[in-house]
């Protein structure tokens, strides 16, 4: 069954919603973003989170030392690299942590889509938008990627209640959702519960 991650968590009220819906993962964005959280805030949020829910930390071109400090302090399960981190960087990071490492690839027409040599535990596919490292809320053309690849992929970018059924037909490993469950920039409890139920076939 496709897993679900709700990303961009920064409010305590959202934690209460998530503790009822129980997504597989939530995401704390430590990179510059409207949904950015501080290390201390993330630790407080994590402390209120149901122990069944795992956490991912989103970083963009951050130093390895700072990432290791944050994931240790907040107790993060997965590191999501959303910048220009190369293979050498990923290998160095893997040597220093047992946390899973997910590498985001921003998809656009005409680019190479061979992910086999990227040394991350998971590849996350997101929408390419000039000057934006993620969280655009826009969907890319899913037909650009061989359908067989999706079973190991975390799929992000503009997933919402209108297209989640289409996304599920690709059978991705996980769907990563943020703005698609928001109203006026804040997580919407009704949308969040509904999309998780749709993903799980409930």
C-alpha positions as CSV (number, residue, x, y, z in Angstrom):
1,X,0.0,0.0,0.0
2,X,1.2,3.5,-0.8
3,X,2.4,5.4,2.2
4,X,1.5,9.0,3.0
5,X,3.6,11.9,4.3
6,X,2.1,15.3,5.3
7,X,4.8,17.9,4.9
8,X,5.3,21.4,6.2
9,X,4.1,21.0,9.8
10,X,4.6,24.0,12.0
11,X,1.5,24.4,14.2
12,X,0.5,22.5,17.3
13,X,-3.1,22.4,16.2
14,X,-2.0,20.4,13.2
15,X,-0.3,17.8,15.4
16,X,-3.7,17.1,17.0
17,X,-5.2,16.5,13.6
18,X,-2.3,14.2,12.6
19,X,-2.5,12.2,15.8
20,X,-6.1,11.2,14.7
21,X,-5.3,10.6,11.0
22,X,-1.9,8.8,11.6
23,X,0.0,9.4,8.4
24,X,3.1,7.3,8.0
25,X,5.3,10.4,8.0
26,X,5.2,14.1,8.6
27,X,7.7,16.6,7.4
28,X,9.5,19.5,9.2
29,X,10.9,22.0,6.8
30,X,14.2,23.4,8.2
31,X,15.0,25.2,4.9
32,X,13.8,28.7,4.1
33,X,10.1,28.4,3.4
34,X,6.7,29.8,4.5
35,X,6.4,26.6,6.5
36,X,9.9,26.7,8.0
37,X,10.4,25.6,11.6
38,X,13.2,26.1,14.0
39,X,15.0,23.2,15.6
40,X,13.4,24.0,19.0
41,X,9.9,24.3,17.5
42,X,10.3,21.0,15.7
43,X,11.4,19.3,18.9
44,X,8.3,20.6,20.7
45,X,6.0,19.4,17.9
46,X,7.7,16.0,17.8
47,X,7.2,15.7,21.5
48,X,3.4,15.9,21.0
49,X,3.3,13.6,18.0
50,X,1.9,10.0,18.2
51,X,4.9,7.6,18.4
52,X,3.6,5.7,15.4
53,X,4.2,8.6,13.1
54,X,7.7,8.9,11.7
55,X,9.3,12.3,10.9
56,X,11.4,13.6,7.9
57,X,13.5,16.8,8.0
58,X,13.7,18.8,4.8
59,X,17.0,20.6,4.1
60,X,18.3,22.6,1.2
61,X,22.1,22.9,0.7
62,X,22.7,22.7,4.5
63,X,26.0,21.7,6.1
64,X,26.3,18.0,7.1
65,X,27.2,19.1,10.6
66,X,24.1,21.1,11.1
67,X,21.8,18.4,9.7
68,X,23.3,15.8,12.1
69,X,22.9,18.2,15.0
70,X,19.2,18.8,14.2
71,X,18.2,15.2,13.5
72,X,19.9,14.0,16.7
73,X,18.2,16.7,18.8
74,X,14.7,16.4,17.3
75,X,15.0,12.6,16.7
76,X,14.3,12.7,13.0
77,X,13.8,9.4,11.1
78,X,14.6,10.5,7.5
79,X,16.6,13.3,5.9
80,X,15.1,14.8,2.8
81,X,17.6,16.7,0.7
82,X,15.9,19.2,-1.5
83,X,18.8,21.2,-2.9
84,X,21.9,20.7,-5.1
85,X,23.4,18.0,-2.9
86,X,25.6,15.8,-5.1
87,X,26.5,12.1,-4.8
88,X,29.7,12.8,-2.8
89,X,27.7,14.8,-0.2
90,X,25.1,12.1,0.1
91,X,27.8,9.4,0.6
92,X,29.5,11.5,3.4
93,X,26.1,12.0,5.1
94,X,25.3,8.3,4.9
95,X,28.6,7.4,6.6
96,X,27.6,9.6,9.6
97,X,23.9,8.7,10.2
98,X,21.5,5.7,10.4
99,X,18.6,7.9,9.3
100,X,17.2,7.2,5.9
101,X,18.3,9.7,3.2
102,X,15.8,10.8,0.5
103,X,17.1,12.9,-2.4
104,X,14.6,15.2,-4.2
105,X,14.9,15.4,-8.0
106,X,12.9,18.2,-9.7
107,X,11.5,16.8,-12.9
108,X,11.3,18.7,-16.1
109,X,10.9,17.7,-19.8
110,X,14.1,16.6,-21.5
111,X,16.2,15.8,-18.3
112,X,17.8,12.5,-17.6
113,X,15.6,10.4,-15.4
114,X,18.1,7.6,-14.5
115,X,18.1,7.6,-10.7
116,X,19.9,4.3,-10.3
117,X,23.3,5.8,-9.4
118,X,22.1,8.3,-6.8
119,X,23.3,6.8,-3.5
120,X,20.2,7.8,-1.5
121,X,17.8,5.4,0.2
122,X,14.8,6.9,-1.7
123,X,14.3,9.3,-4.6
124,X,11.6,11.9,-4.2
125,X,10.2,13.4,-7.5
126,X,9.0,17.0,-7.4
127,X,8.1,19.7,-9.9
128,X,10.9,21.7,-11.4
129,X,10.3,25.5,-11.1
130,X,13.1,28.0,-11.6
131,X,14.5,29.3,-8.4
132,X,12.3,27.1,-6.2
133,X,13.7,24.1,-4.4
134,X,10.3,22.6,-3.6
135,X,6.9,23.3,-2.1
136,X,5.6,24.9,-5.4
137,X,2.2,23.2,-5.1
138,X,2.5,22.5,-8.8
139,X,2.2,19.0,-10.4
140,X,4.7,17.8,-13.0
141,X,3.9,15.6,-16.0
142,X,3.9,12.2,-14.4
143,X,4.1,10.5,-17.8
144,X,7.7,11.7,-18.2
145,X,8.8,9.0,-15.8
146,X,8.6,5.2,-16.6
147,X,5.6,3.9,-14.7
148,X,7.7,0.9,-13.4
149,X,10.0,3.3,-11.5
150,X,7.2,4.7,-9.3
151,X,7.0,1.7,-7.0
152,X,10.2,2.8,-5.3
153,X,9.6,6.6,-5.6
154,X,8.2,9.2,-3.2
155,X,5.9,11.4,-5.4
156,X,5.5,15.0,-4.5
157,X,4.3,18.2,-6.3
158,X,0.8,19.5,-6.4
159,X,-1.0,16.4,-5.1
160,X,-4.5,17.2,-3.8
161,X,-8.0,15.7,-3.5
162,X,-8.6,16.3,-7.2
163,X,-5.7,14.2,-8.5
164,X,-4.7,11.8,-5.7
165,X,-6.7,8.9,-7.3
166,X,-4.7,9.4,-10.5
167,X,-1.4,9.5,-8.5
168,X,-2.4,6.2,-6.7
169,X,-2.7,4.5,-10.1
170,X,1.1,4.9,-10.5
171,X,1.6,2.8,-7.3
172,X,4.3,5.0,-5.8
173,X,6.1,4.1,-2.6
174,X,4.8,7.2,-0.9
175,X,2.8,10.4,-1.7
176,X,4.2,13.6,-0.2
177,X,1.5,16.2,0.3
178,X,1.6,19.7,1.7
179,X,-0.3,22.6,0.1
180,X,-2.9,20.1,-1.3
181,X,-4.4,19.8,2.3
182,X,-4.2,23.4,3.2
183,X,-6.8,26.2,3.3
184,X,-5.4,29.8,3.5
185,X,-1.9,28.5,4.1
186,X,-2.7,26.3,7.1
187,X,-3.3,22.6,7.3
188,X,-7.0,21.8,6.9
189,X,-8.2,18.9,9.2
190,X,-11.0,17.9,6.9
191,X,-8.8,17.8,3.8
192,X,-6.0,16.0,5.6
193,X,-8.3,13.3,7.0
194,X,-10.1,12.8,3.6
195,X,-6.9,12.5,1.5
196,X,-5.4,10.0,4.0
197,X,-8.5,7.9,3.8
198,X,-8.5,8.0,0.0
199,X,-4.9,6.8,-0.1
200,X,-5.6,4.0,2.3
201,X,-8.8,3.0,0.5
202,X,-10.9,3.5,3.7
